[in-house]
Amino acid sequence: MLDETKLKSVIAAILEIDENSVDQNTSMDNVESWDSIKHMDLILAIEEEFGVSVPDEEAADLTSYALIKLVVADLVKDKG
């Protein structure tokens, strides 16, 4: 099962935003610090923190908290 608090914490740390501001609406479109470099840092941090591997073809599409949560939850479940 995905620990959403941990996921929000990782996202907030990498994007340098308040953890409480990470919600379903958080996306590359509305977080100024979320650029392509931060995006790669975010994917790597998520992979390390949750012990999963995000396929390259999916990584580029994970441009919102909602999408990240769905994909990481599936990866964690499959790992389990």
FENCORVEN-V910590 format. One line per field, one symbol per residue. ss: DSSP state (H for helix, E for strand, - for the rest). phi: phi as a letter, one per 40 degrees, with the letter a starting at -180 (. if undefined). burial: # if it has 24 or more other C-alpha atoms within 12 Angstrom, else .. A space follows every 50 residues. Layout:
ss = ???
phi = ???
burial = ???
//
This chain:
ss = ---HHHHHHHHHHHH---HHH-----E--------HHHHHHHHHHHHHHH -----HHHH----EHHHHHHHHHHHHHHH-
phi = .ccccccccccccccfbcdcccadccadcbbdccbcccccdcccccdccb gbbcddccdcccbaddcddcccdccccccd
burial = .#.#..######.##......##..###..#..#...##..##.###..# ..##....#..####..######..#....
//
